[in-house]
Structures are given as structure tokens and as C-alpha cells.
């Protein structure tokens, strides 16, 4: 490419990239506004909770990706006169622009992973515990305690709460008896039983059938049991030798809590070695102690079997 061809290419590049900057910015704004419009259009607090919990961080990450791309493009429109001197400067600018855009996206990802979840959690708690209104009478409804709500939950629902896979909130209008039951994800994961349909299928037994070596995979036997209908499912998992590099499961001290009637809320905070922090709230000591007895860090995010 001679000098004249390079200058023509540079001029075309400048025009196209400048237009793409506004396209990327428009996509970022559109992605954010569409989410906000849909979120604000929801009237039910539970629907807002689900949308914010499932999609807000993903939406913000997409928005920052568009912004990072816009920054990368905008940086490729700067110092136009310098670019005309020599083609080498074009590639230097391209590299610097990539580094700046990548840095924006990386920092945004760190903030959304470690800082923003705590901020989002406060918002979710406000949505969850804002008093509900009876749609028929307009009366404010009361949130029942864990002990009171059992009368309104069937055995399957109670079983789900007992294994901490699902948490149910029961709202009642004392004046009319109108009730509303809302379902939330629990503190620990459990699988949906294919027999009874409740999320009560939990890992009950785990045994290494064949140890993994540096050259051959191992074999792990897992047995799952439904705490409601006693359904048992078994599966075999292939173990890579990398499994040996994983850190040991967190160990818990025996009986870490003592009964105290003055305690209204129990907050447990789990700090993992990778920097991840998990917070759990309980209404009484018995729930917290049962949770600690079943807690296993390696199985906290187990979604499939």
C-alpha cells in the first residue's frame, strides 16, 4: 500500500469508525432503557424482584461491553494528523485503543461481580419485604413468620424449605383472610424431583469409585434422595486429575450458636478463598444451625446432576 492509498484508507476508516462510535453508544443506551422501561412497567413487587435478580447484572454487563466498544472506536479517531505521518502509528493507536476498551470492560466486570451484588441485594430485600396490597380490597397485607406460614404451605413446600432450596413468603390480609404465596430461591441449591416435582432432590451420598491419576480419569458415584417422596437417583461422574487441585471443603465448628430469645435475625457471612462473599439471613437460631449443618461450599452452586 503506497502513501496515497494509505491516506485514502485512513480517511475512510476515520469516517466509518466515527459513525460506529454513536452506534455503540446508542446500543448501550437502548439496552439500558429497554430494561428500565420493562422493569418500571411491572406493578407486582415479586415480578420486579425476579427481573432484577435474574437480569439486571447481565443487562449492566452488556451495557458496559457496548461502552467499552464505543471507547475502543472513539480512541481510533484520535490524533488523526499523527496517523497520516506513518502507518506504524495506526497500529500503535489500534493497540492502545484495544487496551483502553478492554480495561473498561474488565473493571466493569470486577465491579459487577464483587461490588454491585451487595448493592443489588439491598434493593431486592426492599422489593421482597415491601408490604403487599390485597388487589380486591386495597388492604395492606401482613407477612407471616416461618412458624405461622407452615399452616398455609403443603407438605411439599415445607420439605423444600427444610432443605433450603426454596423459601416461601406468605402474605395475608387479616381483615379478609386473602393470602398470597411467593416463591424465592433458597440458600442452598437442590434439584427438582422428577417424581413429585418439588425442589427437594439433594445429594445424600458421594463415593470415589476409582481414583484419578495423572494419566487417567477417575470415577465418582453420586446418589441423590428426595426428602419429600424419598425418590433415589444415582449417577456416575468422570473425575479429572485436576480435581485434586481443588481446595478442601470448608469445615464448620460444632454448635456455633446458642439459644438466645433476644436475637431477632441471624446473619451468616461466608467468605470463599476466591474472594466471593455470600450472605444469608435467618429468622431464628434453629434455621441457622440447620443451614450450617448442611452447608457445603463445593455444592452451593451445584445446578445439575
C-alpha positions in Angstrom: 0.0 0.0 0.0 1.5 3.3 -1.1 1.2 6.6 0.8 -1.8 7.8 -1.2 -3.7 4.5 -0.8 -2.9 4.6 3.0 -4.3 8.2 3.3 -7.5 7.2 1.5 -7.9 4.2 3.7 -7.2 6.3 6.8 -9.8 8.9 5.8 -12.5 6.1 5.2 -11.6 4.5 8.4 -12.0 7.8 10.3 -15.5 8.3 8.9 -16.7 4.8 9.4 -15.4 4.4 13.0 -16.8 7.8 14.0 -20.2 6.6 12.9 -19.8 3.3 14.7 -19.0 5.2 17.9 -22.5 6.6 18.0 -23.9 3.2 17.0 -22.2 1.5 20.0 -23.3 4.3 22.4 -26.9 4.1 21.0 -26.9 0.3 21.7 -25.6 0.9 25.2 -28.3 3.4 26.0 -31.0 1.4 24.2 -30.1 -1.8 26.2 -30.3 0.1 29.4 -33.5 2.0 28.6 -35.4 -1.1 27.4 -34.6 -2.8 30.7 -35.8 0.2 32.7 -39.0 0.6 30.7 -39.9 -3.1 31.1 -38.9 -3.0 34.8 -40.9 0.1 35.6 -43.9 -1.3 33.8 -44.2 -4.1 36.2 -46.6 -3.5 39.1 -46.1 -6.6 41.1 -43.2 -6.5 43.6 -42.4 -10.2 43.1 -42.2 -9.7 39.3 -39.8 -6.8 39.8 -37.8 -8.9 42.2 -37.4 -11.7 39.7 -36.5 -9.4 36.9 -33.9 -7.5 38.9 -32.5 -10.7 40.4 -32.1 -12.6 37.1 -31.4 -9.9 34.5 -30.1 -6.6 36.0 -26.4 -7.6 36.3 -26.5 -9.2 32.9 -28.0 -6.1 31.4 -25.4 -3.8 33.0 -22.6 -6.1 31.8 -24.0 -5.9 28.2 -24.2 -2.1 28.6 -20.6 -1.8 29.6 -19.5 -4.1 26.8 -21.1 -1.7 24.3 -19.5 1.3 26.2 -16.1 -0.5 26.1 -16.5 -1.0 22.3 -17.5 2.7 21.9 -14.4 3.8 23.8 -12.2 1.5 21.6 -13.8 3.0 18.5 -13.5 6.6 19.7 -9.8 6.1 20.6 -9.3 5.1 17.0 -10.5 8.5 15.8 -7.9 10.5 17.8 -4.6 12.0 16.7 -5.6 11.9 13.0 -2.7 14.1 11.9 -0.2 11.8 13.6 -1.7 8.8 11.8 -1.0 10.5 8.5 2.7 10.5 9.1 3.3 6.8 9.1 1.2 3.6 9.0 3.0 2.3 12.1 1.2 4.9 14.2 -2.1 3.5 13.1 -1.3 0.1 14.6 0.0 1.7 17.7 -3.2 3.6 18.1 -5.2 0.4 17.4 -3.3 -1.4 20.2 -3.7 1.4 22.7 -7.4 1.7 21.9 -7.9 -2.0 22.4 -6.1 -1.9 25.8 -8.3 1.1 27.0 -11.5 -0.6 25.9 -10.5 -3.9 27.4 -9.6 -2.2 30.7 -13.0 -0.5 30.8 -14.8 -3.9 30.3 -12.6 -5.7 32.8 -13.0 -3.1 35.6 -16.8 -3.1 34.9 -16.9 -6.9 35.2 -15.0 -6.8 38.5 -17.4 -4.2 39.9 -20.4 -6.1 38.8 -19.0 -9.4 40.2 -17.8 -8.2 43.6 -19.3 -4.8 44.5 -22.6 -4.5 42.8 -24.3 -7.7 44.1 -24.2 -6.2 47.6 -26.0 -3.1 46.4 -28.5 -5.2 44.4 -29.2 -7.3 47.5 -30.4 -4.3 49.4 -32.7 -3.4 46.6 -34.0 -7.0 46.4 -34.7 -7.1 50.1 -36.7 -3.9 49.8 -38.8 -5.3 47.0 -39.3 -8.6 48.8 -40.4 -7.1 52.2 -42.4 -4.1 51.0 -46.0 -4.7 52.3 -48.2 -6.3 49.7 -51.7 -5.0 49.0 -54.9 -7.0 48.6 -55.9 -6.5 45.0 -59.6 -6.9 45.9 -59.9 -4.5 48.9 -56.7 -2.4 48.8 -55.8 -3.5 52.4 -52.2 -3.9 53.4 -51.2 -7.5 53.9 -49.1 -9.0 56.7 -46.0 -11.2 56.2 -46.3 -14.3 58.3 -43.3 -15.6 60.3 -41.7 -19.0 59.5 -43.8 -20.7 62.2 -47.1 -19.1 61.1 -46.7 -19.7 57.4 -46.5 -23.5 57.7 -50.3 -23.6 58.1 -50.6 -22.3 54.5 -47.9 -24.5 52.9 -48.4 -28.0 51.8 -46.0 -30.8 52.8 -44.0 -30.5 49.6 -43.5 -26.8 50.1 -42.4 -27.3 53.7 -40.0 -30.0 52.5 -38.4 -27.6 50.0 -37.9 -25.0 52.8 -36.4 -27.7 55.1 -33.6 -28.4 52.6 -33.2 -24.6 52.0 -33.7 -25.0 48.2 -36.8 -22.8 48.2 -38.0 -20.1 50.5 -41.7 -19.2 50.6 -43.2 -15.9 51.8 -46.9 -16.0 52.9 -48.7 -12.7 52.9 -52.2 -12.5 54.4 -54.9 -9.9 54.7 -56.1 -10.2 58.3 -59.4 -8.5 57.5 -60.5 -10.8 54.7 -58.2 -13.9 55.0 -56.9 -13.4 51.5 -53.5 -15.0 51.1 -50.6 -14.7 48.6 -47.7 -17.1 48.5 -44.5 -16.0 46.8 -41.7 -18.4 45.9 -38.0 -17.4 46.2 -34.7 -19.2 45.6 -33.3 -20.7 48.8 -29.9 -20.5 50.4 -28.8 -23.9 49.1 -29.4 -25.5 45.7 -31.5 -28.6 45.3 -32.8 -30.3 42.2 -36.3 -30.8 41.1 -37.5 -34.3 41.7 -38.9 -35.9 38.6 -41.5 -37.8 40.6 -43.1 -35.2 43.0 -42.0 -32.0 41.2 -40.6 -30.3 44.2 -37.0 -28.9 44.5 -36.1 -31.4 47.2 -33.6 -33.7 45.5 -30.3 -33.4 47.3 -27.0 -35.2 47.2 -27.1 -37.8 50.0 -24.0 -40.0 49.2 -20.8 -39.4 47.4 -18.1 -42.1 46.8 -14.9 -42.2 44.8 -15.1 -45.5 42.8 -11.8 -45.1 41.1 -9.1 -42.5 42.0 -8.0 -40.2 39.2 -4.3 -40.3 38.2 -2.1 -38.0 36.2 -2.8 -40.0 33.1 -6.3 -41.5 33.6 -9.6 -40.1 34.7 -11.3 -41.3 37.8 -14.9 -42.2 38.6 -17.2 -40.7 41.2 -20.5 -42.2 42.3 -23.3 -39.9 43.5 -26.6 -40.7 45.0 -29.5 -38.2 45.3 -32.5 -38.6 47.5 -35.7 -36.6 47.6 -36.6 -35.5 51.1 -40.3 -35.4 50.3 -41.1 -38.6 48.3 -37.9 -40.5 49.0 -37.1 -40.8 45.3 -33.5 -42.0 44.8 -31.4 -41.2 41.7 -27.9 -42.3 41.0 -25.2 -41.1 38.6 -21.5 -41.6 37.8 -19.3 -38.6 37.3 -15.9 -38.7 35.5 -13.2 -37.2 37.6 -10.3 -35.3 36.0 -7.0 -35.3 37.8 -7.4 -31.6 38.3 -10.0 -32.4 41.0 -7.0 -33.0 43.3 -6.1 -29.3 43.0 -9.3 -28.1 44.4 -9.3 -26.7 47.9 -10.8 -28.7 50.7 -14.4 -28.2 51.7 -14.9 -25.6 54.3 -15.1 -27.0 57.8 -17.7 -25.8 60.4 -17.3 -25.7 64.1 -19.8 -27.7 66.2 -22.8 -25.9 67.6 -21.6 -22.4 66.8 -24.8 -20.8 68.1 -26.5 -20.9 71.5 -30.2 -20.2 72.0 -31.0 -16.6 72.9 -34.5 -15.2 72.8 -33.2 -11.7 72.4 -32.0 -12.5 68.9 -34.4 -11.5 66.1 -32.3 -12.0 62.9 -29.3 -14.3 62.3 -26.9 -13.2 59.6 -24.3 -15.6 58.3 -21.5 -14.4 56.0 -19.3 -16.9 54.1 -16.0 -15.7 52.7 -14.5 -18.0 50.0 -10.8 -18.1 49.1 -11.5 -16.7 45.7 -12.9 -13.5 47.2 -16.6 -14.4 46.8 -18.8 -13.4 49.7 -22.2 -15.0 50.4 -24.6 -13.6 53.0 -27.6 -15.5 54.4 -30.4 -14.2 56.7 -32.4 -16.4 59.0 -35.4 -15.6 61.3 -34.4 -17.9 64.1 -31.4 -19.9 65.5 -32.8 -23.3 64.6 -32.8 -22.4 60.9 -29.3 -21.0 61.0 -28.0 -24.1 62.8 -29.7 -26.5 60.4 -28.3 -24.5 57.5 -24.7 -24.7 58.9 -25.1 -28.5 59.5 -25.9 -29.0 55.8 -23.7 -26.3 54.3 -21.0 -27.4 51.7 -19.2 -24.7 49.8 -18.4 -27.0 46.8 -22.1 -27.9 46.4 -23.5 -24.4 46.9 -23.8 -23.7 43.2 -24.5 -27.2 42.0 -27.2 -27.0 39.4 -27.3 -30.3 37.7 -26.6 -34.0 38.3 
